[in-house]
Amino acid sequence: FPEMVSNPKLVLVQGTLNVVMEQNVTLSCLSEPGSPPVRYTLFKHNQQVSALNRSDSSPALFTLTISSASDVGEYKCKAEYNNSSGGKYSNSLNFTLIEPISKPVLSSPTSQAKQGQNVTLSCFSENGSLPITYLFFKGTQNISPQKTMQKREAAVISLFINSLSDFGTYKCKAKNSFPNITKYSNGFNFTLAEERSHSQPLIISLGLILLLLIIGFALALPFFLIPLYKASE
């Protein structure tokens, strides 16, 4: 009598569990010990994908092409003898589709700042597989530790505008697990806010008072001139 088939082991032998579109992956399924011939069936979410018979002790190799989002998810394989009604299932492997990030947008609640002011910058990529890692720059110099966001939200940093040299061009970059893709944001510049002089309100007030005096004098002048004119006749 043949040995009872054991739970097969499903192993990824080519590719990665984080996959991109049109990527090929190869899975190996092997029940050991077990007497051949053995029939191996690959399932995705309990739906049969492919089946192979092995007349020796070599593993069944299944090659898949990830051509759509429906090709990712949980895979298992089943091992059984050809003429039996039972069978044993393997561990599962779960494929996740990763997407490239979109160009991040760098923004701030204010575009004007003055020396001695705290400001914030936020960097956000609308599309792309999570997590996304952001890094902020001023010119070519890194100005903050990298921030890895597990949720679809912006990375935010706070800056202190200490001198005129802090009014340069800021950028950020974003990357995720998609291979060999890093994207940079637009440049962002703070402009120096004009500081109003403390004497300005006083000057405006004095100007208004002077204007009112001139108008008052002009209105009162006829009342002084008419009596003098009559007296001279």
Disulfide bonds with the S-S distance in Angstrom:
Cys29-Cys77 1.95
Cys123-Cys172 1.94
